[in-house]
């Protein structure tokens, strides 16, 4: 993990609860691919703004993760 990734991971997504981007990325990597699932896992969206600020950010993270998945090269299979 390079410095840029570390700094990115420290960006707060949910300001009310102080939940950082890396927390969401960890849950997305673990297979939680929905807004409701991420909110439940992290507690985001339950702060004083009711998710008005973090919802678009969470949706962006999900979209980024989905795009990365679709653009990932297929695994190499070695035939003997």
N, C-alpha and C positions, 0 to 999 in steps of 0.2 A: 504494500500500500504506500503510495507516494504522499508527499506533503499536501498536494492539492486535494487528494481524496480525504485526508484526515481533516483538513480545514472545512471541506464540503460537509463532512459528517457531523461537524460540530454546529452547523447552522440550525437555529431553532425552527421547527416546523410549527409546533403548537406553542404559541407565546404564552397563553394563559397558564399552561401546565409546565412550560419549560422543557418540552420533549424535543430532543435533537433528531436531526435527519438520520443519523446512523441507527437509531432505535427502529425507525420505520423500515430502513433498508434491511435490517436484520430479520424483521418479521416477514418482509416481502420475500427474502431469500428462503425463509423457512416455509413458504407456500401460502401465506395469507395474501390473497390477490384482490381483496375487495375493500372498499371504503369502510363498510360496516365492520368487517373483520379487523381491520387495522385500528379503528376507533376503540373497539372492544379490547384488543390486545394492549393498547398503549394508554387508553384513557383520554386520548385526544378528542376534542369536540365537546367535552363535558365541562369546560371552563366557563368563565363569565361571558365570553362572546358567543357561546353556543355553537362553535365550529365555523363561524363566519370567516375567520381568517385562515384557519388551517385546512379547511376542506379543499379549496382549490390547490393548495400545495400538495396535499396527500394524493389528489387525483393526478397531478403532474408526475409525482413519483411513480405511481402505478403505471402511467402511460410510458414513462421512461423505461421502466423495468420490462414492460411488455415489448417495447421496440427493441431493446437489447436482446431479448429472448428470440425474437423473430430474425434478427440480423446476425445471430451467432452462427459461426460456421458449423456444419454438421460434424459430429465426432468421426475421427478417422478409424476405419476398420482395416486391420491388417489381415489379409488372407494368406495362409501358408499352403 
